[in-house]
Amino acid sequence: MAEREQAKPLAPAAFHIRSDEEENMPVPSKTHRRSCIKCCGCIAAILLILATTIVVLVLTVFQVQDPVIRMNNVSVRRLEFANGTLRAGVNVTLVADVSVKNPNAATFKFNNGTTTVYCGGMVVGEANTPPGKAKARRTLHMNVTVDLIPSKLLAVPGLMSDIVSVGKLNVSSYTVIGGKVRILQIIKKHVVVRVNCTMTYNFASQAIQGGHCKPHLSI
């Protein structure tokens, strides 16, 4: 019995032989995972900063605001009367000091425009406004000269009686100026400014009373 028990083979030990590839295969660690998470977080933060910057630029620099056009001073020249009426052979000249205020962060460059003068709802004169350039957040001044035709002024009902008795001339003007705003030398936005102005010219003080302009911007 003792010899049989000694001759009984032992059970082979369980073992596994790994190949060279399995031995060389890297094992992912917690440090590697943390590095990946940090890298993804940095990329997400950069993208968020870029998106925020673009939104701010769109709402500020890229936002085109209304250029403000005003008639600061208006003078009337060659307004001559004969026998209580205007001299038909002499055109009345209206000279306006016009300012173009550009509130944008880019230069507003405009082309020739047109200014039409109305009196009593009738067209009494028209002129071209010169081209110009209003720098960023600056105001440009220019003179606009409009010849008012006496025959058209005399056709306005009750005009001469108001001039003689009250000494005032009520006129309105409509100005259209087209141009463009170039942002960062890359983006161009075409702008058309339409301005309606109403004013009362006092012959005694030779000044404007109650002048008001209402601009309208279209892009």
C-alpha positions as CSV (number, residue, x, y, z in Angstrom):
1,M,0.0,0.0,0.0
2,A,2.8,2.4,0.8
3,E,4.5,1.7,-2.5
4,R,1.3,2.3,-4.5
5,E,0.7,5.6,-2.7
6,Q,4.3,6.7,-3.5
7,A,4.0,5.7,-7.2
8,K,0.7,7.8,-7.7
9,P,1.6,10.9,-9.8
10,L,0.9,14.3,-8.5
11,A,-1.6,16.5,-10.3
12,P,0.1,19.0,-12.6
13,A,0.2,22.6,-11.3
14,A,-1.9,25.0,-13.3
15,F,0.1,27.6,-15.1
16,H,-0.2,29.9,-18.2
17,I,2.7,30.9,-20.5
18,R,2.3,34.4,-21.9
19,S,3.5,35.2,-25.3
20,D,6.0,38.1,-25.9
21,E,3.2,40.3,-27.2
22,E,1.2,39.8,-24.1
23,E,4.2,40.5,-21.9
24,N,5.0,43.8,-23.7
25,M,1.3,45.0,-23.8
26,P,1.0,48.3,-21.8
27,V,-1.5,48.3,-18.9
28,P,-3.6,51.5,-18.7
29,S,-2.9,53.4,-15.5
30,K,-4.9,56.0,-13.5
31,T,-2.3,58.6,-14.3
32,H,-2.9,58.2,-18.0
33,R,-6.6,58.5,-17.6
34,R,-6.3,61.6,-15.6
35,S,-4.1,63.2,-18.3
36,C,-6.7,62.4,-20.9
37,I,-9.4,64.0,-18.8
38,K,-7.3,67.1,-18.2
39,C,-6.6,67.4,-21.9
40,C,-10.2,67.2,-22.8
41,G,-11.1,69.7,-20.2
42,C,-8.5,72.2,-21.6
43,I,-9.9,71.8,-25.1
44,A,-13.5,72.3,-23.9
45,A,-12.4,75.5,-22.0
46,I,-10.6,76.9,-25.0
47,L,-13.7,76.3,-27.2
48,L,-15.9,78.0,-24.6
49,I,-13.6,81.0,-24.5
50,L,-13.6,81.2,-28.3
51,A,-17.4,81.0,-28.5
52,T,-17.7,83.7,-25.8
53,T,-15.3,86.0,-27.6
54,I,-17.2,85.5,-30.9
55,V,-20.5,86.3,-29.2
56,V,-19.0,89.5,-27.6
57,L,-17.6,90.6,-31.0
58,V,-20.9,90.0,-32.7
59,L,-22.7,92.1,-30.1
60,T,-20.2,94.9,-30.0
61,V,-17.6,95.3,-32.8
62,F,-19.6,93.5,-35.5
63,Q,-22.9,95.3,-34.6
64,V,-23.5,98.2,-37.0
65,Q,-25.2,101.1,-35.3
66,D,-27.0,104.0,-36.9
67,P,-24.8,106.8,-38.1
68,V,-26.2,110.1,-36.7
69,I,-26.8,112.8,-39.3
70,R,-27.7,116.3,-38.1
71,M,-28.2,119.7,-39.6
72,N,-26.4,121.9,-37.1
73,N,-26.8,125.2,-38.8
74,V,-28.8,126.4,-41.8
75,S,-28.4,129.8,-43.5
76,V,-30.5,131.2,-46.4
77,R,-28.8,133.4,-49.0
78,R,-30.1,135.6,-51.8
79,L,-33.6,135.6,-50.5
80,E,-34.7,138.8,-52.2
81,F,-38.2,140.4,-52.2
82,A,-39.7,142.8,-54.8
83,N,-43.2,144.2,-54.3
84,G,-43.9,141.8,-51.5
85,T,-42.9,138.7,-53.4
86,L,-39.8,136.8,-54.3
87,R,-37.7,137.8,-57.2
88,A,-38.3,135.1,-59.7
89,G,-34.9,135.4,-61.4
90,V,-32.7,134.8,-58.4
91,N,-32.4,131.3,-56.9
92,V,-32.6,131.1,-53.1
93,T,-29.6,129.2,-51.7
94,L,-29.9,127.1,-48.5
95,V,-26.5,126.2,-47.0
96,A,-26.6,123.6,-44.3
97,D,-23.8,122.5,-41.9
98,V,-24.3,118.7,-41.9
99,S,-22.5,116.4,-39.4
100,V,-22.2,112.7,-39.7
101,K,-21.4,111.0,-36.4
102,N,-20.1,107.4,-36.7
103,P,-20.7,105.5,-33.4
104,N,-19.2,102.3,-34.9
105,A,-15.8,100.8,-34.2
106,A,-15.1,100.8,-38.0
107,T,-14.9,103.6,-40.6
108,F,-18.1,104.5,-42.4
109,K,-17.3,105.4,-46.0
110,F,-20.2,106.9,-47.9
111,N,-20.7,107.9,-51.5
112,N,-22.6,110.8,-53.1
113,G,-26.0,111.3,-51.6
114,T,-29.1,113.3,-52.4
115,T,-30.9,115.9,-50.3
116,T,-34.4,117.0,-51.3
117,V,-36.0,120.1,-49.6
118,Y,-39.7,120.3,-49.2
119,C,-41.9,123.2,-48.3
120,G,-45.6,122.8,-47.7
121,G,-45.2,119.2,-48.9
122,M,-43.9,120.3,-52.3
123,V,-40.4,119.8,-53.6
124,V,-38.6,123.2,-53.9
125,G,-35.0,122.2,-54.3
126,E,-32.6,119.3,-54.6
127,A,-28.8,118.9,-54.3
128,N,-26.1,116.2,-54.1
129,T,-24.2,115.6,-50.9
130,P,-20.4,115.1,-51.3
131,P,-18.8,111.7,-50.6
132,G,-16.7,111.4,-47.4
133,K,-15.4,109.2,-44.7
134,A,-16.3,109.2,-41.0
135,K,-13.7,107.6,-38.9
136,A,-14.5,105.2,-36.1
137,R,-16.3,107.0,-33.3
138,R,-15.7,110.4,-34.9
139,T,-17.9,113.1,-36.4
140,L,-17.5,114.5,-39.9
141,H,-18.7,118.0,-40.8
142,M,-19.6,119.0,-44.3
143,N,-21.5,121.8,-46.1
144,V,-24.5,121.0,-48.3
145,T,-25.8,123.7,-50.6
146,V,-29.3,123.5,-52.0
147,D,-30.7,125.9,-54.6
148,L,-34.4,126.6,-53.9
149,I,-36.2,127.6,-57.0
150,P,-38.3,130.7,-56.5
151,S,-41.1,129.6,-58.9
152,K,-41.6,126.5,-56.9
153,L,-41.5,128.4,-53.6
154,L,-44.2,130.8,-54.9
155,A,-46.4,127.8,-55.8
156,V,-46.6,126.8,-52.1
157,P,-50.0,128.0,-50.7
158,G,-49.6,130.7,-48.0
159,L,-45.8,130.7,-48.1
160,M,-45.3,134.4,-48.8
161,S,-47.9,135.5,-46.2
162,D,-46.1,133.4,-43.6
163,I,-42.7,134.9,-44.6
164,V,-43.9,138.5,-44.6
165,S,-46.1,138.3,-41.4
166,V,-44.3,135.8,-39.2
167,G,-40.8,136.0,-40.6
168,K,-40.3,132.3,-40.6
169,L,-39.9,129.6,-43.2
170,N,-40.9,126.0,-42.4
171,V,-39.0,123.5,-44.5
172,S,-38.2,119.8,-44.3
173,S,-35.5,117.7,-46.0
174,Y,-35.0,114.1,-47.0
175,T,-31.4,112.9,-47.3
176,V,-30.2,109.5,-48.6
177,I,-26.6,108.5,-48.1
178,G,-25.2,105.1,-49.0
179,G,-21.9,103.6,-47.9
180,K,-20.2,100.7,-46.3
181,V,-18.6,99.8,-43.0
182,R,-15.5,97.6,-43.2
183,I,-14.9,95.5,-40.0
184,L,-11.4,94.2,-39.3
185,Q,-10.6,94.8,-43.0
186,I,-12.4,91.6,-43.8
187,I,-16.2,91.9,-43.3
188,K,-18.0,94.6,-45.4
189,K,-21.5,95.7,-44.5
190,H,-23.3,98.0,-46.9
191,V,-25.3,100.7,-45.1
192,V,-28.0,103.1,-46.4
193,V,-28.9,106.0,-44.1
194,R,-32.2,107.9,-44.8
195,V,-32.7,111.0,-42.7
196,N,-35.9,113.1,-42.4
197,C,-35.4,116.6,-41.0
198,T,-37.9,119.3,-40.2
199,M,-36.9,122.8,-39.3
200,T,-38.1,126.4,-39.0
201,Y,-35.8,129.2,-40.3
202,N,-36.2,132.5,-38.5
203,F,-35.3,135.4,-40.8
204,A,-34.8,137.9,-37.9
205,S,-32.2,135.8,-36.0
206,Q,-31.1,133.9,-39.1
207,A,-31.1,130.7,-37.1
208,I,-32.9,127.4,-37.0
209,Q,-35.7,126.9,-34.5
210,G,-36.9,123.4,-33.5
211,G,-34.7,121.5,-35.9
212,H,-35.3,117.7,-35.6
213,C,-33.8,114.9,-37.7
214,K,-34.9,111.2,-37.6
215,P,-32.5,108.8,-39.2
216,H,-33.4,105.3,-40.5
217,L,-30.7,102.7,-41.2
218,S,-30.9,99.8,-43.6
219,I,-28.2,97.1,-44.0
